[in-house]
Amino acid sequence: MDEKIVIIGNGIAGSTLALQLAEKGAASVTLISDESSYFFSRTALMYVYMGHLTKEQLEPVSRESWDQSPIQRVKARVLSIHPEDKELSFRTSGGDEKQLTYDRLVIATGSKPAFYDWTGQEAEGVLGLYHLSDLEKLEKWAPNASTCPEAVVIGGGLIGIELCEMLLSRQIKTTLIIRESFFWSSHLPESDAQLVEKHIQSHHLNLIKEDELLEINTDETGRVSSIQTKKGETISCNLVGITTGVRPNIEFLKTSQLELDRGILVDDYLKTSDPSIYAIGDCAQLRNPLSNRSAIEPVWYTGKLMGETLAQTFSGEPTPYNPGIWYNSAKFFNLEYQTYGRVQPKASQPESEQHFHWEADEKAMTFAYDKTSGAFLGINTFGIRLNHRIVSSWVETAITLQEVIDRIEEAHFDPEFSHRYYNQIKHAFVQNN
């Protein structure tokens, strides 16, 4: 009889695992989610609101493929798990409470927006940007500038910038409030942040720095009317976007006896404190993360890799999770961003790490290197794409920054006729040294 594997959550981590197991045909797979019947790309939610995609176009795998696969899909909310009985309880959309047994259970419940108990945060017009329901709220509360003339977004990160771009695409006057002295200071060196700030402000975004949300005010109907900041500024608005980070979605596990911290604690093989239960994606917290890597990484790439890794383990090839060289990509309005390896922001930059920053025509690169050995540590790029495989190999082998500069054109990955800046970069590096 096939082993019965139950996966809670059909995001990138859970769906990757389910699809790969289905291909191998070695187990009975059940995928449970209460958000959507079909896996969708969470990172592309913004393009539906902006009119570039339909909801169905968010789905990387066709509905026909899902319907023809052997994966059993259940649209329901899991209420609790009972490891001692290898059983979980769930509630269907119709309100019925049921139980389901498993041989192995995988928790891939992702994240949820982090709210911080502000006065008024339950008001109509306050939302995060993570779930399909948030997209529905946006369409209801901010369909256009006539219904929603002004909006405020709290928190300066990738999700915050996405929400600002969405609102501005419908001509809604938008203010972004960040508590830091420069944009995304937890991730970017100041030179990079200044480039991004200049770009986003050129799109008519009102950026307020070094201030925080104090409370949200409402009108007589309970709808958002304004916010007040800690510095005493009152800003009128019809919508408040809370983008102050995300938290692992693990509340339903509080009585499960699993070992929890900020997330679900897992070993190198993504196994929890219960030998029959695993966790992957945003909700998983590594007990032994690599140096200079976070124990929780709520990133699409790492979620996918965790799903692929666990599929190998479940198929008889026990495989430890190895995230490799840190990589991420994003877009700030029209400015593309990639990062490889370690480029520390000012607050956490060790004395041994030095940066070489080059910038021209709203294109930029920041190279990080060890000041003693010259070893290449990582790079941030803006407006210039590089080859993932080549740059990662440079970081892994710790070649010198001089070698990277000499060979930088080898990593070119922009469209064929794009302007190349490599001679300018090399010239600036010689002048800098």
N, C-alpha and C positions, 0 to 999 in steps of 0.2 A: 504493500500500500504506500502511495506517495506521502512524503512528509508534508505536513500542513503548515505552511508559512503564512502568517497574517502580518500585514504592513499597515500601520496607522499613519495616514498622511500621503497624499498623492502629488506632492510638489516634485521638484527636480530630483531630490534624493530618493524618495519612495518610488517614484515612477521609473527612474533609471533601474533600480533594483528589480522591480516587478517585471519590466520588459525583458531584462537580460535573463532572469530566471525562466520566464515563459519561453524564450528562445531555446534554452537548454532542455526544457521539459522534464526536469528532474524533481519537481515538487508541485504540490497544489498551492496556488497563490491567491490570497484574498487581499484586496486593497480597499481600505475604508477611508472615506473622507466626507465631511459634511459641507464642504465649501463648494465643490463642483464635481459633477459626474465624470469630467474629463480633465486630464492634466493640461494646465495652461502655463504660459510663460509669464511669471509674475513681473519680471523686469520690463515687459512690454505693455503693461497696463496703461502707461501714459499715452501710448500711441492710439489707443481706442478713443480716449477723451479728446485727443487732438485731431481725430478724424482720419488718421493714416491707416488704421486697421479696424476690422470688425471684431467682435468678441470671438467668433469662431476662428478667425485668423490668428488668435493668440495661441492656438493649440498646435504644438509642433508635430504631434502624431495625429493622424486623421481619426475621426470618430469611427469610421468603418473599420480601421485597423484594430482599435480598441474592442469594438463589438465582435470582431472575428477572433480575437485572442482568447486563450484559455483562462485568462485572469478573471476571477470573480470580483466584480466591483460592487461595493455596498455604500450607498449614500446615507450616512448616519454620523452622529456625534458619539464618540467614545466617552463614557462617563467615568469608568474606573477599570483597573486591571487587577486580577487576583492571581499572582504568580504561583501561589501554593496549589491552585487548581488548574493552572495553565488555561485561564479563562478571562475574558473581558466582557464588560457590560456596555451596551450602546443603546442610543435612542434614535429611532428612525424619524424621518421628516414627518411622518404621520403621528408621532408621539408615542409609538409603542416601544417598550423597553425589552431588550432581548439580550441573550448571552451567546458568546462564540468561543469555542475552544481552539487551541493552537498547539503545535509541537515547538515551533520557534516564533517568537514575536519580534517585530522590528518597529521601533517608535521613530517616526519621521515627521513630527508634528510642527516643525518649523518654529517661526517666531511670531510675535505680535508687537504692535507699537507700544513703546514704553511711555506711559502717562505718569505724572508725578503728583497726583492729588491736588491740582489747582482748583480753586474756587471757580465754579461755572463750567468745568470741563465736560459735564454731562449735557450741556445745552444743545439745542438743535443748531447745527451749523459748525460743530466741532468734530473733527475726524482725523484719522491717520491716513496713510497710503500704503496698504499692504494687501488687503483682501479684495475680492470681487465686490463685496458689499460696500467697500469704501468708494469704488468707482460708481456704484449706483447712487450713493449719497451725494457725490460730486455732481452728478447729472441732475439730481433733484434740487440741490441747494445752490449750485453755481452753473446753471445752464448757459448763462450769458451775462454781460455787464449790466443789463437792465435789471435783472433779478438780483444780481450780486455785484454791485459796483466796486467794492473793496474787499480785499482779503489780506490776512496776516498769516505767515508761516513761521513757526517757532522751531529753530534748530537748523544748523548749517552742516549738512552732509549731503550725500548723493540723493537720498530720497527727498530732502528738502528742496534741492535745486530742481529735481524732476517736477515736483508739485508746483513750484514757481513758474516753470516753463509752461506747464499745462494751463495754469490760470491766465497767464499773459497771452497765450494763444487765443483766448476768447476775450481779449481786451479788458480783463479785470485788473484794476490797479492793485499791485501786490507789493507787500512789504515783508522782507525776510529779517528776522531778529536772531542774532547769534550772541552768545555770551563771551566769545573769544575776541581777542584784539585783531585777529586776522582769520580769514575764511579757512575752515577745516584744519585748524592748527594741530589737531590730534593726529593728522596724517601727512600734511604737506609742509615742506620748508617754506619760509616766509616769501622767498622769491617766486615760488610756484603759486602760492596763495595770492600774491599781488597780481599775477597774470590772470588768474581765474576771476578775481574780484573785478578787475577792469573789464573783462569780457562780459560777465553777467550784468554789470551795471550799464553796459552799452545797449542792453536789451530792455532798458527802462525799469529794471528792478530796483526798488528802494531798499538798500542794505543798511541796517542799523547794527552796529557792533558794540560789544561790551555792555550789553543790557540783557535782561531776562524777563520772561512772563511772570507777572505777579498774580493777576486774576483775570477772569473772563466775565464781562458784563452782558446782561441780556435785556431785551425789551419786554413789554407787558405780555407778549405771546410766548416768551421763553426762547426766542431766537437770539443768537449772538448779535450784539450791537456795537461792542467795542472791547478793547483789552487795555489793561493797565500794566505798565512795566515796573520793574523794581526801582528804576530811576525816576519814576513819577510821571512818565509820559503816557497820555491817553491817546489811543489810535482807534478811530472808528473803523468798523469792518462788519461784513455780513457772513464771513467764513473764517474759521481758525484751523489751520493745518498743524497738527502736532507731529513733528518729525525729529524728535529728540532721541533717536535710536530705537532699537528693538530688544526684546527679551525673549528667551526660550519659552515656548508655549508648553509648560509642564504642570500647570496647576492641578490637573486631574490626576496626577501621580502622587500627590502629597501623602496619601494613605496606602501607597503600594508597597512600602518597605524597600523600594529601590534606593540606592545611594544617590542623593541629589546634592548639588551645590547651586551655582547659578543655572547650570544645565544638568543633564543626566550624565553622570560620570561613566566614562567608558575606557577600556584598556586599548592597547595598540591594535587589537582585532575588532574594535568597536563593540565589544561585549560589555554589558552592564554588570552590576553586582549579582544579578541572577543569571546563571549560565544559559538559560533558554531565551534571554531577552537581549536585544541589541538596540543601539540608537545611532542614527545618522542624520546629517544635515545640521540646521541651525540649532536644534535642541540638544545636540550632543556636546559634551565637554570632555576633552581629552585629559586623562590623568597625567600623561607624560608628553606634553606638546614639545615640538622642536624648539630649540633656542631661537629667540626673536620671532616666535610665532605665538599667536593667541590660542588659548585653550578652547575658545569658541570662535568660529569664523563664519558669520552669517553671510556667505558669499555663494553665488550660483556655482562657480567652478568647483569649490570644495564639496558642496552638496552632491554634485554629479560624480565626483571622484570617489566619495564615500559609498555611493550606491554601487559603482562599478567594482570597488574593492570587496564589498560584502557579497556581491554576486559570485565572485571567485571563491570566497571562503565557503559559501553555501553550496557551491558546485564541487566541493571536495578538494580544493586547493587553498588551504588556510593562508591568508595573505594579510600581513600587517598594513595598516593604513600609512601611507607615505605621501604627504601633500607636495613634496618637492619644493622647488623654488617658489616663493610667494609671487603671485601674479593677480592682477585685477585690471579691469578696464571700465570706463564710464564715459559719459558725455555731459559737459556743462554747456547747455544750449548747443552752439555749433562747434564747441571746442572739445575734440576727442582727447582722452587721457588714458595712458597705459602706465603701469608700474610693474617692475620686475625686481626681485631681490629686496634688499633693504636700503631705503632712503629715509632716514629718520627725520621726523619733524624737530623743530628747535628744542622743544621741551624735553625730548628723550635722546637727543643726539649725543653720543659719547664723544669724549675729547679725541679719541683715535679716528673718528670718522670725519672726513672732509668732503666738501661738495664743490663741483665745478658746474656752474650754471651758464648756459648759453640761451640767448633769446633774440628773435628777429621776426617781424611780420606776424605776430601772434602765433609763432611757432616757438617751442622751447624744449630743452632737455636739461635735466639736472642729473649729473653723474655723482654717485657716492663711491668713495674709495678709502682705503686705510692709509693714513698719512705716513706711516712708517714703512710698510711693505709696498705700498702702491696698488695693492690688490683691489680689483673691481668688486664692489659690494652690491650695486644695484643702480637702477635708472628710472626716472620719471620722464615720460614724453608727453608733449602737448601738441596736437595737430600734425604729428608725424608718426606713422605706424612702423613698427619694427617686427621682424620675424621672431615669433615666440621661441621656437626651438633653438635658434642661434643665440639669442640673448640669454636664455636660460643656461645654455652650456657655458657661456662666458662667466656667469655668476658661479655656477657649480665648480668650475675648474679654477676660479679665482685668478684669472689672468690679470695682468696689470692694466691700470687705466690707460696707460700709453698705448698698449696693444689694442684696447677697445677703440680708442680714438683713431688709430691707424687703420683699423679694419671695420669701422662703423658702417661703411657703405655695403658691406657684405650682408648686413641685417635689413637692408631696405625692403619695405613691404608696402609702400604706397602704390596707388595706381600708376600705370606705365608712364603717363606723360606728366606726372606731378613734378613740381619743382623740387630739386634736390639741394639741400643746405649743407652737405657734408664738408665741402671745402671751407665754408664759412666757420663751421664748428672747429675744424682742425686749425684754422688760422687763429681763432679766438683762444684755443687751448695753448698754442705756442705763445701768444701774447700774455696769457694768464700766468704762464710758467717762466 
